[in-house]
Amino acid sequence: MAMNKAAQDYFLFISKLEYALKNSGFVTIGRKDSAMPDWEKFIIHVHKELRVDTVDADIRHFLDSPPKKQLYKDGNIYWSSPEKIKDSDTREMLQACLSVRNNLFHGGKHGDGNSGRNEILIRAATKILHNAVEACPLVKQWFDMAEL
C-alpha cells in the first residue's frame, strides 16, 4: 500500500511541477501545438545550482542503481541497464528522475515485482526534483501557487 501512496504523491508532485515549468517559461510545442513542459531547457538551467544529499539512503540507492528505461527494438519491449550516476552529475540525476516519471506514467512498472525498489526510486526522484524546484525561484513561485 505504501507504493500506491508514493506513486500518487509523485503523480501530484509532477503535475504541479509541469504546470510550474510551463508557466515560468520552460515550455515547448508538442503535437498539434500543445504546450509541453521543456524538461531539457529546465535541466540545462538548473543542474549547476542543484544540491543533492547523496548520503540520503533513497538517493544513494537511486545513484547506485538508477531507474531503468523501457525500450523497444525489433518488436520486443525490454529494460535498459543504466550505469551508476556520479554524485556530481546532477544533469544525469534529473534525466533519471524523468525515467521514473515515464515508467510510472506510461505503465512500465506494473507487475514487475519490484515494488520496494520502485518506491525507493519514486521517493528519491521526488527529493531530487524538490531540490531542483528550490534551486529555481521562478519555478518555485509557480509551483507554490499550483492547486489541484
C-alpha positions in Angstrom: 0.0 0.0 0.0 2.9 2.4 0.6 3.9 2.1 -3.0 0.5 3.3 -4.1 0.8 6.4 -1.8 4.3 7.2 -3.0 3.1 6.9 -6.6 0.1 9.1 -6.0 2.2 11.7 -4.3 4.7 11.6 -7.1 2.0 12.0 -9.7 0.6 15.1 -7.9 4.1 16.5 -7.5 4.9 16.1 -11.2 1.6 17.6 -12.1 2.3 20.7 -10.1 5.9 20.8 -11.4 4.9 20.5 -15.1 2.4 23.3 -14.5 5.1 25.5 -12.9 7.6 24.7 -15.7 5.1 25.8 -18.4 4.1 28.9 -16.6 7.6 30.0 -15.9 8.8 29.8 -19.5 10.1 26.3 -19.6 7.7 25.3 -22.3 7.9 23.8 -25.8 5.4 23.0 -28.5 4.1 19.4 -28.7 1.9 17.7 -31.1 -0.9 19.8 -32.6 0.6 22.9 -31.0 0.0 21.6 -27.4 2.0 23.3 -24.6 4.5 20.8 -23.2 7.0 21.3 -20.3 10.5 21.8 -21.7 12.4 19.5 -19.3 15.6 19.7 -21.2 15.6 23.5 -21.0 14.9 23.3 -17.3 17.6 20.7 -16.7 20.1 22.9 -18.5 19.1 25.9 -16.5 19.0 24.3 -13.0 21.6 21.5 -12.9 24.5 23.6 -11.9 22.6 25.1 -9.0 21.1 21.8 -7.8 22.3 20.5 -4.5 21.5 16.9 -3.6 22.1 15.0 -0.4 23.9 12.0 -1.8 24.2 10.4 1.6 20.4 10.1 1.9 19.6 6.3 1.7 17.0 6.7 -1.1 19.2 9.0 -3.2 22.2 6.7 -2.7 20.2 3.8 -4.0 18.9 5.9 -6.9 22.5 6.9 -7.9 24.0 3.4 -7.4 21.1 1.6 -9.1 19.4 4.1 -11.4 16.0 3.6 -12.9 15.8 1.5 -16.0 14.3 2.7 -19.2 11.8 0.6 -21.1 13.0 0.3 -24.7 11.5 -1.2 -27.9 13.5 -2.8 -30.6 12.8 -5.4 -33.3 9.2 -5.9 -31.9 10.4 -6.5 -28.3 10.0 -4.5 -25.2 12.9 -4.7 -22.8 14.7 -2.8 -20.0 17.9 -0.9 -20.2 20.7 -1.5 -17.6 22.0 2.0 -16.8 25.3 2.6 -15.2 25.7 4.2 -11.8 25.2 8.0 -11.7 28.2 10.0 -10.3 27.4 12.1 -7.3 28.4 15.3 -9.2 26.3 14.5 -12.3 23.2 16.5 -11.4 22.2 16.6 -15.1 22.0 12.8 -15.3 20.2 12.7 -11.9 17.5 14.9 -13.3 17.3 12.8 -16.5 16.9 9.7 -14.4 14.0 11.4 -12.5 12.3 11.7 -15.9 12.8 7.9 -16.4 10.9 7.4 -13.1 8.2 9.7 -14.3 7.9 8.0 -17.7 7.9 4.5 -16.2 5.2 5.4 -13.8 3.0 7.4 -16.1 3.3 5.2 -19.2 2.7 1.9 -17.4 6.2 0.4 -17.4 6.2 -0.6 -13.8 3.0 -2.6 -13.4 3.6 -6.1 -12.2 7.4 -6.0 -12.5 7.8 -7.5 -9.0 10.0 -4.6 -7.8 7.5 -2.5 -5.8 10.0 -2.0 -3.0 12.7 -0.7 -5.4 10.1 1.3 -7.3 9.0 3.1 -4.1 12.6 4.0 -3.3 13.2 5.4 -6.8 10.0 7.4 -6.5 11.0 8.9 -3.1 14.5 9.7 -4.4 13.2 11.3 -7.6 10.8 13.4 -5.5 13.6 14.6 -3.3 15.9 15.5 -6.2 13.1 17.3 -8.1 12.1 19.1 -5.0 15.6 20.4 -4.7 15.5 21.4 -8.4 12.3 23.5 -7.7 14.1 25.1 -4.8 17.0 26.0 -7.0 14.9 27.9 -9.5 12.9 30.8 -7.7 10.5 31.4 -10.7 9.6 27.7 -10.9 9.2 27.6 -7.1 6.9 30.6 -7.2 4.6 28.9 -9.8 4.9 25.5 -8.0 3.8 27.0 -4.7 0.7 28.6 -6.5 -0.3 25.4 -8.2 -3.5 23.8 -6.9 -5.4 20.7 -7.9 
